[in-house]
Amino acid sequence: MFELVLANLRVRFFRTLISVIGVALGVILIVLFTGLAKGMTEDMAKRSANWKAEIVFARPGGMEFGSSNMNVSTAYVPRLEAIEGVESAVPVGRYISADPKARWGLLQLDGVDWEPFAKMNGMTITEGRPPQANDEVILDERQVKNQNVKVGDQLTLFGNKQFKIVGVFEPPSGSRIKMTLAAMQSILEETNKCTYILIKVKDGVDVPTVAARINEQLPGNKVNLTSDLVIDAKDRVPGLNTFLRVLVGLGAFVSIVFVLLSMYTTITERRKEIGILKSLGASRGFIVSTIEGEALIIGLAGIIIGFLTAFIASRTISHFFELQFEFSAQWVVWAIAIAIFGSLIGALYPALRASGIDPVEVMVNE
């Protein structure tokens, strides 16, 4: 039967190729886009993990993805530092907007007082100097590479304002572009405000205990452990899980439809062949098994081509654009399962229809 399956696929090579491409497209949709989603959220989580601060103090609505609210008064800084167990507190302003020049579509900026921020988080200037004036920024090394700029060049931010690049920092932490907090406050007209405050706990002090003290002494605010923010980075992107589920469903739909249409039209062309097989004693199960075998080989070929294409595409995109991919074993397994079962399910109806062909009627008509 295996030789018959291969022969059928070879005879109808172009139709087989179209079916393989359809299955491969489903695999690519799942693997490439889930890899992109995971890569971007993991990249965001890794940059958050570079915070050495253990606690993030914010107001409701200030730390949402896509939010540019500076709704925390910097007057909280001395009050936080006065709480037992707190070593230091550093205010940070955040600005997020659509960026027509960025291929990812978002622009995020941090406003910080560099010296205390760098000291708290173990960051250094590798080239140039920290920002001082309101029209100066520093970038991390990857942002310098992505935008093909250098120290001394100009960046256009906040619509049409020009900023001079005065330094490069590492490691990446939070936004890849940083300016002074005073500059951000001035531009956004938010005097003495920030988006959140990073809190460093004294060595040997229990972090949850300090967080509980902050909640007790400064109620009505959001007190998050940095470790929790890193863990739920993906969950903080609105609709991401729904987006991934839609992609998986779309991949399954594409695989099923391509194989179903291909097999259905193939059965129409092979009525005489199937009639001869049945007249020679082929059972309904044999006919169904043969067609499902063809679908299985199409699914396996689609998986191989899909994975190769997704891998090459991800490497190419990562090389030319500032997008990160990280493939998950879970989604790889889902892609394989959907490609195989989608192919088998797509071929099931044509197979059952073929198995019901009356050999006598076929012989008379032919």
Secondary structure, 3 states (H helix, E strand, C coil): CHHHHHHHHHHCHHHHHHHHHHHHHHHHHHHHHHHHHHHHHHHHHHHHHCCCCCEEEECCCCCCCCCCCCCEECCHHHHHHCCCCEEEEEEEEEEEEECCCCCCCEEEEEEECHHHHHHHHCCEEEEECCCCCCCEEEEEHHHHHHHCCCCCCEEEECCCEEEEEEEEEECCCCCCEEEEHHHHHHHHCCCCEECEEEEEECCCCCHHHHHHHHHHHCCCCEEEEHHHHHHCCHHHCCCHHHHHHHHHHHHHHHHHHHHHHHHHHHHHHCHHHHHHHHHCCCCHHHHHHHHHHHHHHHHHHHHHHHHHHHHHHHHHHHHHCCCCCCCCHHHHHHHHHHHHHHHHHHHHHHHHHHHCCCHHHHHHHC
